[in-house]
Amino acid sequence: MTRIALITGGSRGLGRNTALHLARQGVDLVITYRTGADEAEKVVAQAQELGRTAVALPLDVADASTFAEFAGTVRGALTEHWGRDSFDFLVNNAGIGRNASFAELTEDVFDELVNVHVKGVFFVTQALLPLITEGGRIVNVSTGLTRFTIPGYSAYASMKGAVEVLTRYLAAELGPRGITANTVAPGPVETDFGGGVVRDNVELNGFLASRTAMGRVGLPDDIGGAISALLTGGNAWITAQRIEVSGGMLI
């Protein structure tokens, strides 16, 4: 049976890269987007060029009130395009970056981060749980900032720390269904995330690269390839793990 992955925030950045890596591994796709419908359709077209079936669905992971309806939409798409009522892999990737010192971070920004990175991951996974096949796999995207610190990311990293704890609980509670749950924690990566600061700020890029064992910051392929390998490889016995993909940042 064809494997199907659902990737939140799959229209750009690491989500897009992960989607295309999975498509090359023979995995069909359901990707979500918040505002980038055109970008999402480009990913769908690229997956189709690789011989895969793919659909793009709108989803605002900050709005938990929409998740039940979204799950129904996913069920309808599965029936329409694949003639089944379940999918195999869930990648909780959608996110936002906010940089502010602890002393200056506002409550509004804090709440925004909670809604996207904690409440969103928790309740969208809950809503989709009946649709995840027995023996399926979940990957939650975290950050290297839960292990090492860079000033300005106290709130963002705290949210991702919560996701890492949640992942272990998912592994424990879903294990009887044969479902694995793991966290992939990227180090600094050259994408448009956070305004593209790692990609576009040459001085910062060089500084971060100098702190890695591999001597460079990450590229989208480094992360997309790692997530794809974790989902499609012989990794059914790996669960409840935090896998950092940072090129050996600050070891």
C-alpha angles and dihedrals in degrees: 000000000000113000118233127203126197112205122186113216090017097150098081147008119008093350092057092046092049091049093054093045089054092047089055087053091056097261121140119223146228108182128182132213135182104204106345101087093150092050090048093052089052089057090049090051092049091051090049090052086057089055097257132128111238138171133187122216130185117245134163104202089195092066110070091177089075098051099091090052090046091053088053090051090051090050090052092049091050091052094045099046104027107019092234139099102224143056131209111221132038119193114188097202107137113113150136132229123224122180118198135130118257090248093053104037111119127222090240092058091045091053091047090055092047092051094050104035105029113018091035095051092043099049101034087054090048091050093049096042095097088056097052110099123238106269092025127145135232126199120187116196113227131161140254085239090083087070104031127030135233114179114252098040103080094119097039093049091046090056091050090049087058090051090053091054091046090052092058090051091049089052091052097045098040096041092093087063090051091248117144124207124196139163125231111201114196123203120216109324133187102245136114089265113129091012093308092284096151091046099043106032103082094190094050092043091054093046093052092044090054089058095058129086089227094052098235142069120254129275124214090253090060091061100034090050093050094050092046092051092049091052101040104031130082092283103122090122094056113092140141090027133138107216113192116206102189108120089252099307114196096343 
